[in-house]
Amino acid sequence: MQDRTGSEADAAITDLYAAHYVRLVRLATLLQGSEAVAEEVVQDAFVALHRRWRRLREPAAAVAYLRTSVVHGCRSVQRRRGVAARHPEEPAGHAPSAEQVAVGDAAADAVVEALRGLPDRQREALVLRYYGGLSESEIASAMKISNGAVKSHASRGLAGLREAMAEWS
Amino acid sequence: MSTPENWTPEEQRLQDALHRAAERVQPGPDGLARIRRRTAVVPMWRRPVALGLAGATALAAAVIVGGVVVLSDDDGDAPVASQTSTSPSESPSETPTQTPAPSATQTAPPARTLTVPVYYVADSGDGLRLVREFHTVETSSSPIAAAVNEMLTASPADPDYTSLWEPGVEVTSAEIADGSIDVDLSAPPVVGEDADLATQQLVYTATAAAASAELDGSLPVRILVAGENPSEPVGRADPLGVRQLVQLNDPAEGATVSSPVAVTGEAAVNEANVLWELRRDGEVVDSGNTTAEECCTFSPFELELDLEPGSYQIVVSESDESGGEGRPPMSDSRTFTVE
């Protein structure tokens, strides 16, 4: 039985990896800045999911579980930035070729830069909504805060970004 | 909910910028292989738990008569022991290390501060059910004796909770004997109308205290009076049948905390969905839902509230699946102050 559950979990992880890994790594990079750390955080989330697969009643809950783990993992990274010291900060995709650096990309850089200056919760709310495309309650659940708090973090975050965004609009 | 159609131009620019930045992130090709390497082995953590459970079940079969199931409940109380309790200066993880050996009462150990789990009962909407608080006590007794003694002698902090045990009885000793936790009382106890639930109140307290102290919380409990007439060993009844299905851990009743306020607890609820309401002077000022880690079995939930100073009540409950037809949803509440 252990084996059956184990291989079920293996198959599910493979599917979830194909469907969500890249997006989750991108999400985690936007949340805490480093691609290398993002991959570690997301891999940790998959490993944790595999461990508790047996006890996860609904496969649909798996994606929400991964998302919550990733947000939580990035928070921990932010808390002890010592992890980042082991992985020299490489700003999100900051080695584009000359062709890639279109006007839009420069603008994106400005926003990502400004995003990095925001308090963690505000950055989380904005990234989950505008990159993750999540609903308010999905965001609340991933951040483990109330719907009302999502609203206020997002609106304070937007206000904080306004200045940076005005520069390229 | 916002949709891209009703977003402001500013929001659309933000979305565009985030997607552009994100698309430049290209994860390495070996992510799945790395995950596989880490999941290939049966996780170490699962082994001792599985062994412990098998042992407990065999023991239960050997010594227990009459349909009592012994649960190791490693998922219930053991993790709780590592959580911060009512007193933040307390480090529960250190508590067990001060316990010298698994033979419970030792020769006059010095008094020390322990945080112990204490079970009471509350009217859950489905009759009386077990509920839990954490109490910090000064004691020279073993953690099990301290917890059960606290249950017998101290009132719950939460006004919604009560004890089925009449006052006037203390714990003389609590020892792990041959395959059971033996709790010796100073006098014949008087319990309220529900003797079975009263017994479970003591069994849950004793076993949770044992698990918190890294002793064997899966053992059944025997109750003695003045060292005589040990009862049949009684194990924990199924938590889904006896515990209130929604249980708050933090904040403690009456606690003064600072913002952001972490609200934590355990719930065994449908779809792992935990509803909450924040009240001020009886008015609902905020509400939402959060998810427990698993559905339908006791598992942790948490949420965080950014609050201005003042006095609040938090109410968490299960969702009402019956549309008002069945029993009322179970809930738990705490009153606390934000400084």
Chai-1 contact restraints between the chains, C-beta under 6 A:
chainA,res_idxA,chainB,res_idxB,connection_type,confidence,min_distance_angstrom,max_distance_angstrom,comment,restraint_id
A,Y17,B,L32,contact,1.0,0.0,6.0,A-B,restraint_1
A,Y21,B,G31,contact,1.0,0.0,6.0,A-B,restraint_2
A,V22,B,P27,contact,1.0,0.0,6.0,A-B,restraint_3
A,V25,B,P27,contact,1.0,0.0,6.0,A-B,restraint_4
A,R26,B,A22,contact,1.0,0.0,6.0,A-B,restraint_5
A,R26,B,V25,contact,1.0,0.0,6.0,A-B,restraint_6
A,T29,B,V25,contact,1.0,0.0,6.0,A-B,restraint_7
A,E35,B,V25,contact,1.0,0.0,6.0,A-B,restraint_8
A,E39,B,P27,contact,1.0,0.0,6.0,A-B,restraint_9
A,Q43,B,R34,contact,1.0,0.0,6.0,A-B,restraint_10
A,Q43,B,I35,contact,1.0,0.0,6.0,A-B,restraint_11
A,F46,B,I35,contact,1.0,0.0,6.0,A-B,restraint_12
A,V47,B,I35,contact,1.0,0.0,6.0,A-B,restraint_13
A,V47,B,R38,contact,1.0,0.0,6.0,A-B,restraint_14
A,V47,B,T39,contact,1.0,0.0,6.0,A-B,restraint_15
A,H50,B,T39,contact,1.0,0.0,6.0,A-B,restraint_16
A,R51,B,P43,contact,1.0,0.0,6.0,A-B,restraint_17
A,R55,B,E294,contact,1.0,0.0,6.0,A-B,restraint_18
A,R57,B,C295,contact,1.0,0.0,6.0,A-B,restraint_19
A,A92,B,A21,contact,1.0,0.0,6.0,A-B,restraint_20
A,A92,B,V25,contact,1.0,0.0,6.0,A-B,restraint_21
A,G93,B,R24,contact,1.0,0.0,6.0,A-B,restraint_22
A,G93,B,V25,contact,1.0,0.0,6.0,A-B,restraint_23
A,G104,B,R20,contact,1.0,0.0,6.0,A-B,restraint_24
A,D105,B,R20,contact,1.0,0.0,6.0,A-B,restraint_25
A,A107,B,A17,contact,1.0,0.0,6.0,A-B,restraint_26
A,A108,B,A17,contact,1.0,0.0,6.0,A-B,restraint_27
A,A108,B,R20,contact,1.0,0.0,6.0,A-B,restraint_28
A,A108,B,A21,contact,1.0,0.0,6.0,A-B,restraint_29
A,V111,B,A17,contact,1.0,0.0,6.0,A-B,restraint_30
A,V112,B,A21,contact,1.0,0.0,6.0,A-B,restraint_31
A,Y130,B,L14,contact,1.0,0.0,6.0,A-B,restraint_32
A,Y130,B,Q15,contact,1.0,0.0,6.0,A-B,restraint_33
A,Y130,B,L18,contact,1.0,0.0,6.0,A-B,restraint_34
A,Y131,B,L18,contact,1.0,0.0,6.0,A-B,restraint_35
A,Y131,B,A22,contact,1.0,0.0,6.0,A-B,restraint_36
A,S135,B,M1,contact,1.0,0.0,6.0,A-B,restraint_37
A,E136,B,M1,contact,1.0,0.0,6.0,A-B,restraint_38
A,A140,B,G288,contact,1.0,0.0,6.0,A-B,restraint_39
A,S141,B,T291,contact,1.0,0.0,6.0,A-B,restraint_40
A,K144,B,E302,contact,1.0,0.0,6.0,A-B,restraint_41
A,K144,B,L303,contact,1.0,0.0,6.0,A-B,restraint_42
A,I145,B,E304,contact,1.0,0.0,6.0,A-B,restraint_43
A,S146,B,D286,contact,1.0,0.0,6.0,A-B,restraint_44
A,S146,B,G288,contact,1.0,0.0,6.0,A-B,restraint_45
A,N147,B,G288,contact,1.0,0.0,6.0,A-B,restraint_46
A,G148,B,D286,contact,1.0,0.0,6.0,A-B,restraint_47
A,A149,B,D306,contact,1.0,0.0,6.0,A-B,restraint_48
A,M165,B,R13,contact,1.0,0.0,6.0,A-B,restraint_49
